[in-house]
Amino acid sequence: MKALVPIMITSRSARDQLSAAAISSNQPPRCAFTGELDICNCDSFRAQLSDSLPIGGALVVDLHAVTFFSLNALQVLLEVQRLAEVRQCDLMVVGSRCVDRVLDVTGAAAEFTLLHYIPN
């Protein structure tokens, strides 16, 4: 697995900023995102998650500070979930209200291990 380092992802306009940090501790590694996840930054979202997926083990995708979650972002999350299954990695998602809403309305919540807290 690649080393986990803090990164900043920005899209074309200042209001669409997305920041991401990959955090490693004694718990499963965690990729934390803040801001808006939309079509402008889905490629960066995909790359960060794919690069952080271990072979075996688990990865927590921390979206609790995401303020907008598009259907494009959901598609990326579903793609990464399929990659996680191939790598035998348990992908766990902590969502914000907008993330949880998209997952519920689309029926995609059943595809993920959803957490209501961030593991320490």
DSSP file (Angstrom, degrees, kcal/mol; ACC not computed):
  #  RESIDUE AA STRUCTURE BP1 BP2  ACC     N-H-->O    O-->H-N    N-H-->O    O-->H-N    TCO  KAPPA ALPHA  PHI   PSI    X-CA   Y-CA   Z-CA
    1    1 A M              0   0    0      0, 0.0    51,-0.1     0, 0.0     3,-0.1   0.000 360.0 360.0 360.0 141.4    0.0    0.0    0.0
    2    2 A K        -     0   0    0     49,-0.7     2,-0.0    51,-0.1     0, 0.0  -0.327 360.0 -88.1 -67.7 153.7    1.2    3.5   -0.8
    3    3 A A        -     0   0    0      1,-0.1     2,-0.6    -2,-0.0    -1,-0.1  -0.365  41.8-121.7 -61.7 140.6    2.2    5.7    2.1
    4    4 A L        +     0   0    0     -3,-0.1    20,-0.2    48,-0.0    -1,-0.1  -0.780  42.4 166.4 -89.8 118.8   -0.8    7.7    3.5
    5    5 A V        -     0   0    0     -2,-0.6    17,-0.5    18,-0.1     2,-0.1  -0.959  41.4 -98.0-132.1 148.9   -0.1   11.4    3.3
    6    6 A P  E     -A   21   0A   0      0, 0.0     2,-0.3     0, 0.0    15,-0.2  -0.401  46.7-178.6 -63.5 140.8   -2.3   14.5    3.6
    7    7 A I  E     -A   20   0A   0     13,-1.8    13,-1.0    -2,-0.1     2,-0.4  -0.923  23.0-141.7-135.7 163.3   -3.4   15.9    0.3
    8    8 A M  E     -A   19   0A   0     -2,-0.3     2,-0.5    11,-0.2    11,-0.2  -0.991  14.1-167.5-126.9 123.0   -5.5   18.8   -1.0
    9    9 A I  E     -A   18   0A   0      9,-0.9     9,-1.4    -2,-0.4     2,-0.4  -0.939   9.9-178.8-108.8 127.3   -7.7   18.4   -4.0
   10   10 A T        -     0   0    0     -2,-0.5     7,-0.1     7,-0.2     2,-0.1  -0.963  10.8-154.1-125.8 147.0   -9.2   21.5   -5.6
   11   11 A S        -     0   0    0      2,-0.4    30,-0.1    -2,-0.4     6,-0.1  -0.254  46.5 -71.1-102.8-164.3  -11.5   21.8   -8.5
   12   12 A R  S    S+     0   0    0     -2,-0.1     2,-0.3     4,-0.1     5,-0.1   0.776 112.3  41.6 -67.1 -29.8  -12.0   24.7  -10.9
   13   13 A S  S >  S-     0   0    0      1,-0.1     3,-1.1     3,-0.0    -2,-0.4  -0.877  79.3-122.5-122.3 154.9  -13.7   27.2   -8.6
   14   14 A A  G >  S+     0   0    0     -2,-0.3     3,-1.2     1,-0.3    -1,-0.1   0.831 109.9  57.8 -62.8 -33.5  -13.0   28.1   -4.9
   15   15 A R  G 3  S+     0   0    0      1,-0.3    -1,-0.3    20,-0.0    21,-0.1   0.731 101.4  57.6 -71.8 -18.7  -16.5   27.2   -3.8
   16   16 A D  G <  S+     0   0    0     -3,-1.1    -1,-0.3    19,-0.1    22,-0.2   0.115  77.1 145.7 -96.8  21.6  -16.1   23.6   -5.1
   17   17 A Q    <   -     0   0    0     -3,-1.2    19,-1.3    -7,-0.1     2,-0.4  -0.305  26.3-172.6 -64.9 141.7  -13.0   22.9   -3.0
   18   18 A L  E     -AB   9  35A   0     -9,-1.4    -9,-0.9    17,-0.2     2,-0.4  -1.000   3.0-165.3-130.0 129.9  -12.6   19.4   -1.7
   19   19 A S  E     -AB   8  34A   0     15,-2.4    15,-2.6    -2,-0.4     2,-0.4  -0.922   5.2-171.3-117.2 149.3   -9.9   18.5    0.7
   20   20 A A  E     -AB   7  33A   0    -13,-1.0   -13,-1.8    -2,-0.4     2,-0.4  -0.986   7.3-173.4-137.6 144.9   -8.8   15.0    1.5
   21   21 A A  E     -AB   6  32A   0     11,-2.5    11,-3.4    -2,-0.4     2,-0.6  -0.996  15.4-147.7-138.4 133.8   -6.4   13.5    4.1
   22   22 A A  E     - B   0  31A   0    -17,-0.5     2,-0.4    -2,-0.4     9,-0.2  -0.905  23.3-170.0-100.9 123.7   -5.3    9.9    4.4
   23   23 A I  E     - B   0  30A   0      7,-3.8     7,-3.1    -2,-0.6     2,-0.4  -0.944   8.6-167.8-122.5 131.3   -4.7    9.1    8.1
   24   24 A S        +     0   0    0     -2,-0.4     2,-0.2     5,-0.2    -2,-0.0  -0.956  22.8 138.6-119.6 137.7   -3.1    5.9    9.4
   25   25 A S  S    S-     0   0    0      2,-0.7    95,-0.0    -2,-0.4    -2,-0.0  -0.719  72.2 -64.7-149.2-160.8   -3.2    4.8   13.1
   26   26 A N  S    S+     0   0    0     94,-0.2    94,-0.1    -2,-0.2    -2,-0.0   0.732 118.2  68.8 -70.0 -20.8   -3.6    1.6   15.0
   27   27 A Q  S    S-     0   0    0     93,-0.2    -2,-0.7     1,-0.2     3,-0.1  -0.257 112.1 -61.0 -84.9 177.9   -7.1    1.4   13.6
   28   28 A P  S    S-     0   0    0      0, 0.0    -1,-0.2     0, 0.0    31,-0.2  -0.300  70.0 -91.6 -57.0 147.2   -8.0    0.8    9.9
   29   29 A P        -     0   0    0      0, 0.0    31,-2.9     0, 0.0     2,-0.4  -0.240  45.8-149.3 -58.0 152.1   -6.6    3.5    7.6
   30   30 A R  E     -Bc  23  60A   0     -7,-3.1    -7,-3.8    29,-0.2     2,-0.6  -0.990  15.2-158.6-133.1 133.0   -9.0    6.4    7.0
   31   31 A C  E     -Bc  22  61A   0     29,-2.8    31,-2.9    -2,-0.4     2,-0.5  -0.957  20.4-163.9-106.1 115.5   -9.4    8.7    4.0
   32   32 A A  E     -Bc  21  62A   0    -11,-3.4   -11,-2.5    -2,-0.6     2,-0.4  -0.866   6.2-172.4-106.4 132.5  -11.2   11.8    5.2
   33   33 A F  E     -B   20   0A   0     29,-2.7    32,-0.7    -2,-0.5     2,-0.3  -0.942   4.0-174.6-123.0 143.5  -12.8   14.2    2.7
   34   34 A T  E     +Bc  19  65A   0    -15,-2.6   -15,-2.4    -2,-0.4     2,-0.3  -0.979  48.8  24.7-133.5 150.0  -14.4   17.6    3.3
   35   35 A G  E    S-Bc  18  66A   0     30,-1.7    32,-2.6    -2,-0.3    33,-1.0  -0.737 100.2 -18.1 104.6-151.2  -16.2   19.9    1.0
   36   36 A E  E     - c   0  68A   0    -19,-1.3     2,-0.7    -2,-0.3    33,-0.2  -0.821  44.7-158.7-104.0 132.5  -18.2   19.1   -2.2
   37   37 A L  E     + c   0  69A   0     31,-3.3    33,-2.5    -2,-0.4    36,-0.3  -0.916  39.5 134.2-108.1 105.6  -17.9   15.9   -4.1
   38   38 A D  S >> S-     0   0    0     -2,-0.7     3,-1.6   -22,-0.2     4,-0.7  -0.723  72.1 -71.8-138.9-172.1  -19.2   16.5   -7.6
   39   39 A I  T 34 S+     0   0    0      1,-0.3     3,-0.4    -2,-0.2     4,-0.4   0.766 121.6  65.5 -59.4 -26.6  -18.3   15.9  -11.3
   40   40 A C  T 34 S+     0   0    0      1,-0.2    -1,-0.3     2,-0.1     4,-0.1   0.764 116.7  22.9 -69.3 -25.4  -15.4   18.4  -11.1
   41   41 A N  T <> S+     0   0    0     -3,-1.6     4,-2.1     2,-0.1    -1,-0.2   0.249  87.4 106.0-127.7  14.2  -13.4   16.4   -8.6
   42   42 A C  H  X S+     0   0    0     -4,-0.7     4,-2.8    -3,-0.4     5,-0.2   0.843  79.3  57.1 -65.2 -33.1  -14.6   12.8   -9.0
   43   43 A D  H  > S+     0   0    0     -4,-0.4     4,-2.3     2,-0.2    -1,-0.2   0.919 110.1  44.2 -63.9 -41.5  -11.4   11.7  -10.8
   44   44 A S  H  > S+     0   0    0      2,-0.2     4,-2.6     1,-0.2    -2,-0.2   0.888 112.5  52.6 -67.7 -39.4   -9.3   12.9   -7.8
   45   45 A F  H  X S+     0   0    0     -4,-2.1     4,-2.1     2,-0.2     5,-0.2   0.927 111.4  46.9 -59.7 -46.8  -11.8   11.3   -5.4
   46   46 A R  H  X S+     0   0    0     -4,-2.8     4,-2.9     1,-0.2     5,-0.2   0.926 112.7  49.0 -61.5 -47.1  -11.4    8.0   -7.3
   47   47 A A  H  X S+     0   0    0     -4,-2.3     4,-2.5     1,-0.2    -2,-0.2   0.913 111.0  49.1 -62.6 -44.3   -7.6    8.2   -7.4
   48   48 A Q  H  X S+     0   0    0     -4,-2.6     4,-1.2     2,-0.2    -1,-0.2   0.927 115.6  43.4 -62.7 -45.0   -7.3    8.9   -3.7
   49   49 A L  H  X S+     0   0    0     -4,-2.1     4,-1.0    -5,-0.2     3,-0.4   0.935 114.6  48.9 -67.5 -45.7   -9.5    6.1   -2.7
   50   50 A S  H >< S+     0   0    0     -4,-2.9     3,-0.6     1,-0.2    -2,-0.2   0.904 111.8  49.3 -61.3 -42.0   -8.0    3.6   -5.1
   51   51 A D  H 3< S+     0   0    0     -4,-2.5   -49,-0.7    -5,-0.2    -1,-0.2   0.762 111.8  49.9 -68.2 -24.6   -4.5    4.4   -4.0
   52   52 A S  H 3< S+     0   0    0     -4,-1.2    -1,-0.2    -3,-0.4    -2,-0.2   0.605  81.9 109.9 -91.1 -12.6   -5.4    4.0   -0.4
   53   53 A L    <<  -     0   0    0     -4,-1.0   -51,-0.1    -3,-0.6     2,-0.1  -0.483  58.1-149.8 -68.9 121.5   -7.1    0.6   -0.6
   54   54 A P        -     0   0    0      0, 0.0     2,-0.7     0, 0.0    33,-0.1  -0.417  21.9-109.0 -81.0 165.8   -5.1   -2.1    1.0
   55   55 A I  S    S-     0   0    0     -2,-0.1    33,-0.2     3,-0.0     3,-0.1  -0.888  95.4  -7.4 -92.1 116.6   -5.0   -5.7   -0.1
   56   56 A G  S    S+     0   0    0     31,-2.6     2,-0.2    -2,-0.7    33,-0.2  -0.068 112.8  61.4  76.7 169.1   -6.9   -7.4    2.8
   57   57 A G  S    S-     0   0    0     31,-0.3    33,-2.5    32,-0.1     2,-0.3  -0.514  86.6 -72.3  81.5-146.2   -7.8   -5.4    5.9
   58   58 A A  E     - d   0  90A   0     31,-0.3     2,-0.3    -2,-0.2    33,-0.2  -0.959  24.7-153.8-150.4 161.6  -10.1   -2.4    5.8
   59   59 A L  E     - d   0  91A   0     31,-2.3    33,-2.8    -2,-0.3     2,-0.6  -0.981  13.3-146.0-141.5 130.3  -10.4    1.2    4.8
   60   60 A V  E     -cd  30  92A   0    -31,-2.9   -29,-2.8    -2,-0.3     2,-0.8  -0.866   7.3-155.9 -96.3 124.0  -12.6    3.8    6.4
   61   61 A V  E     -cd  31  93A   0     31,-3.8    33,-2.5    -2,-0.6     2,-0.9  -0.883  12.4-157.0 -99.2 105.7  -14.0    6.4    4.0
   62   62 A D  E     +cd  32  94A   0    -31,-2.9   -29,-2.7    -2,-0.8     3,-0.2  -0.745  31.4 153.7 -92.3 103.5  -14.8    9.4    6.2
   63   63 A L  E >   + d   0  95A   0     31,-3.5     3,-1.8    -2,-0.9    33,-0.7   0.101  33.5 116.5-112.3  18.8  -17.3   11.6    4.4
   64   64 A H  E 3  S+     0   0A   0      1,-0.3    33,-0.2    31,-0.2    -1,-0.1   0.725  79.9  46.0 -65.8 -20.0  -18.8   13.2    7.6
   65   65 A A  E 3  S+c   34   0A   0    -32,-0.7   -30,-1.7    -3,-0.2     2,-0.4   0.230  82.2 120.6-105.9  13.7  -17.7   16.7    6.6
   66   66 A V  E <   -c   35   0A   0     -3,-1.8    32,-0.4   -32,-0.3    33,-0.3  -0.646  41.4-170.8 -78.4 131.5  -18.8   16.4    2.9
   67   67 A T  E    S+     0   0A   0    -32,-2.6     2,-0.3    -2,-0.4   -31,-0.2   0.604  71.9  26.9-101.1 -15.2  -21.4   19.2    2.2
   68   68 A F  E     -c   36   0A   0    -33,-1.0   -31,-3.3     2,-0.0     2,-0.5  -0.965  60.9-173.7-148.5 132.2  -22.5   18.0   -1.3
   69   69 A F  E     -c   37   0A   0     -2,-0.3   -31,-0.2   -33,-0.2     2,-0.0  -0.926  14.0-161.4-131.9 105.9  -22.5   14.4   -2.6
   70   70 A S     >  -     0   0    0    -33,-2.5     4,-1.8    -2,-0.5     5,-0.1  -0.276  33.9-109.9 -83.5 168.3  -23.4   14.0   -6.3
   71   71 A L  H  > S+     0   0    0      1,-0.2     4,-2.3     2,-0.2     5,-0.1   0.794 121.0  60.1 -66.2 -27.9  -24.6   10.9   -8.1
   72   72 A N  H  > S+     0   0    0      2,-0.2     4,-2.0     1,-0.2    -1,-0.2   0.908 104.4  48.8 -63.6 -41.4  -21.2   11.0   -9.9
   73   73 A A  H  > S+     0   0    0    -36,-0.3     4,-2.5     2,-0.2    -2,-0.2   0.884 109.2  52.9 -65.2 -38.5  -19.5   10.7   -6.5
   74   74 A L  H  X S+     0   0    0     -4,-1.8     4,-2.5     2,-0.2    -2,-0.2   0.919 106.6  52.7 -61.9 -43.1  -21.8    7.8   -5.6
   75   75 A Q  H  X S+     0   0    0     -4,-2.3     4,-2.2     1,-0.2    -2,-0.2   0.912 109.7  48.9 -59.4 -42.6  -20.8    6.1   -8.9
   76   76 A V  H  X S+     0   0    0     -4,-2.0     4,-2.6     2,-0.2     5,-0.2   0.930 110.1  51.1 -61.6 -45.6  -17.1    6.5   -7.9
   77   77 A L  H  X S+     0   0    0     -4,-2.5     4,-2.0     1,-0.2    -2,-0.2   0.890 110.4  49.2 -61.2 -39.5  -17.8    5.1   -4.4
   78   78 A L  H  X S+     0   0    0     -4,-2.5     4,-1.9     2,-0.2    -1,-0.2   0.889 110.6  50.7 -66.5 -39.3  -19.6    2.0   -5.9
   79   79 A E  H  X S+     0   0    0     -4,-2.2     4,-2.0     1,-0.2    -2,-0.2   0.917 111.4  47.8 -62.4 -43.6  -16.6    1.5   -8.3
   80   80 A V  H  X S+     0   0    0     -4,-2.6     4,-2.6     1,-0.2    -2,-0.2   0.857 107.3  56.8 -67.6 -34.7  -14.2    1.6   -5.4
   81   81 A Q  H  X S+     0   0    0     -4,-2.0     4,-2.0    -5,-0.2    -1,-0.2   0.915 107.3  48.6 -61.3 -42.5  -16.4   -0.8   -3.4
   82   82 A R  H  X S+     0   0    0     -4,-1.9     4,-1.8     2,-0.2    -2,-0.2   0.902 111.8  49.1 -64.2 -40.6  -16.1   -3.3   -6.3
   83   83 A L  H  X S+     0   0    0     -4,-2.0     4,-2.1     1,-0.2    -2,-0.2   0.890 108.4  54.3 -64.2 -39.1  -12.3   -2.8   -6.3
   84   84 A A  H  <>S+     0   0    0     -4,-2.6     5,-3.2     1,-0.2     4,-0.3   0.892 105.7  52.7 -61.7 -40.0  -12.3   -3.3   -2.5
   85   85 A E  H ><5S+     0   0    0     -4,-2.0     3,-1.1     3,-0.2    -1,-0.2   0.911 108.5  49.9 -62.4 -41.7  -14.1   -6.6   -2.9
   86   86 A V  H 3<5S+     0   0    0     -4,-1.8    -1,-0.2     1,-0.3    -2,-0.2   0.890 113.8  45.5 -62.4 -39.4  -11.4   -7.8   -5.4
   87   87 A R  T 3<5S-     0   0    0     -4,-2.1   -31,-2.6    -5,-0.1    -1,-0.3   0.383 113.4-120.8 -84.8   4.3   -8.7   -6.8   -3.0
   88   88 A Q  T < 5 +     0   0    0     -3,-1.1     2,-0.4    -4,-0.3   -31,-0.3   0.904  64.3 145.9  54.8  45.1  -10.6   -8.5   -0.1
   89   89 A C      < -     0   0    0     -5,-3.2     2,-0.8   -33,-0.2   -31,-0.3  -0.930  51.2-130.4-113.9 133.9  -10.8   -5.1    1.7
   90   90 A D  E     -d   58   0A   0    -33,-2.5   -31,-2.3    -2,-0.4     2,-0.7  -0.764  22.0-155.6 -85.2 112.9  -13.7   -4.1    3.9
   91   91 A L  E     -d   59   0A   0     -2,-0.8    22,-1.2   -33,-0.2     2,-0.4  -0.815  11.7-170.6 -92.8 117.4  -14.7   -0.6    2.8
   92   92 A M  E     -de  60 113A   0    -33,-2.8   -31,-3.8    -2,-0.7     2,-0.5  -0.900   5.2-155.0-112.1 138.5  -16.5    1.3    5.6
   93   93 A V  E     -de  61 114A   0     20,-2.7    22,-2.9    -2,-0.4     2,-0.6  -0.945  12.6-168.6-120.4 129.6  -18.2    4.6    5.1
   94   94 A V  E     -de  62 115A   0    -33,-2.5   -31,-3.5    -2,-0.5     2,-0.2  -0.974  27.6-167.1-109.8 115.5  -19.0    7.4    7.6
   95   95 A G  E     -d   63   0A   0     20,-0.6   -31,-0.2    -2,-0.6     2,-0.1  -0.662  20.0-132.1-108.6 158.7  -21.4    9.8    5.9
   96   96 A S     >  -     0   0    0    -33,-0.7     4,-2.9    -2,-0.2     5,-0.2  -0.341  48.5 -88.1 -86.7-180.0  -22.7   13.2    6.4
   97   97 A R  H  > S+     0   0    0    -33,-0.2     4,-2.2     1,-0.2     5,-0.1   0.914 129.8  48.0 -59.3 -43.5  -26.4   13.9    6.2
   98   98 A C  H  > S+     0   0    0    -32,-0.4     4,-1.9     2,-0.2    -1,-0.2   0.873 113.1  48.1 -68.7 -34.9  -26.2   14.6    2.4
   99   99 A V  H  > S+     0   0    0    -33,-0.3     4,-2.5   -36,-0.2     5,-0.2   0.949 112.3  48.3 -67.0 -49.0  -24.2   11.4    1.8
  100  100 A D  H  X S+     0   0    0     -4,-2.9     4,-2.6     1,-0.2    -2,-0.2   0.880 109.6  54.2 -58.7 -38.6  -26.6    9.3    3.8
  101  101 A R  H  X S+     0   0    0     -4,-2.2     4,-2.9    -5,-0.2     5,-0.3   0.930 109.5  45.9 -62.8 -46.7  -29.5   10.8    2.0
  102  102 A V  H  X S+     0   0    0     -4,-1.9     4,-2.0     1,-0.2     6,-0.4   0.919 113.7  49.5 -63.0 -43.4  -28.1    9.9   -1.5
  103  103 A L  H  X>S+     0   0    0     -4,-2.5     6,-1.7     1,-0.2     5,-0.8   0.908 115.3  44.0 -62.4 -41.5  -27.2    6.4   -0.3
  104  104 A D  H ><5S+     0   0    0     -4,-2.6     3,-0.6    -5,-0.2    -2,-0.2   0.943 113.6  48.0 -68.5 -49.0  -30.7    5.9    1.1
  105  105 A V  H 3<5S+     0   0    0     -4,-2.9    -2,-0.2     1,-0.2    -1,-0.2   0.862 116.9  42.7 -63.5 -36.9  -32.7    7.3   -1.8
  106  106 A T  H 3<5S-     0   0    0     -4,-2.0    -1,-0.2    -5,-0.3    -2,-0.2   0.597 107.6-121.9 -85.7 -11.0  -30.7    5.3   -4.4
  107  107 A G  T X<5S+     0   0    0     -4,-0.7     3,-0.9    -3,-0.6    -3,-0.2   0.527  78.6 122.4  81.4   5.3  -30.8    2.1   -2.4
  108  108 A A  G > < +     0   0    0     -5,-0.8     3,-2.0    -6,-0.4     4,-0.4   0.616  46.6  86.5 -77.0 -12.0  -27.0    2.0   -2.4
  109  109 A A  G >  S+     0   0    0     -6,-1.7     3,-1.3     1,-0.3    -1,-0.2   0.838  81.5  62.4 -57.1 -32.1  -26.7    2.0    1.4
  110  110 A A  G <  S+     0   0    0     -3,-0.9    -1,-0.3     1,-0.2    -2,-0.1   0.670  93.9  64.0 -68.0 -15.7  -27.0   -1.8    1.2
  111  111 A E  G <  S+     0   0    0     -3,-2.0     2,-0.3    -4,-0.1    -1,-0.2   0.621 101.8  54.7 -81.9 -13.4  -23.8   -2.0   -0.8
  112  112 A F  S <  S-     0   0    0     -3,-1.3     2,-0.9    -4,-0.4   -20,-0.1  -0.800  80.9-116.6-123.8 157.8  -21.6   -0.6    2.0
  113  113 A T  E     -e   92   0A   0    -22,-1.2   -20,-2.7    -2,-0.3     2,-0.4  -0.873  43.6-156.4 -86.2 109.7  -20.7   -1.1    5.6
  114  114 A L  E     -e   93   0A   0     -2,-0.9     2,-0.3   -22,-0.2   -20,-0.2  -0.776   8.9-163.8 -96.8 132.4  -22.0    2.1    7.1
  115  115 A L  E     -e   94   0A   0    -22,-2.9   -20,-0.6    -2,-0.4     3,-0.0  -0.862  16.6-157.6-110.8 147.5  -20.6    3.5   10.3
  116  116 A H  S    S+     0   0    0     -2,-0.3     2,-0.3   -22,-0.1   -22,-0.1   0.283  81.3  34.6-104.6   8.6  -22.3    6.2   12.5
  117  117 A Y  S    S-     0   0    0      0, 0.0   -22,-0.0     0, 0.0    -2,-0.0  -0.960  86.2-106.1-151.8 163.7  -19.0    7.1   14.1
  118  118 A I        -     0   0    0     -2,-0.3   -88,-0.0    -3,-0.0   -56,-0.0  -0.867  39.6-121.1 -97.0 120.3  -15.3    7.4   13.2
  119  119 A P              0   0    0      0, 0.0   -92,-0.1     0, 0.0   -59,-0.0  -0.319 360.0 360.0 -59.7 140.8  -13.2    4.6   14.7
  120  120 A N              0   0    0    -94,-0.1   -94,-0.2   -95,-0.0   -93,-0.2   0.468 360.0 360.0 -75.4 360.0  -10.5    5.9   17.0
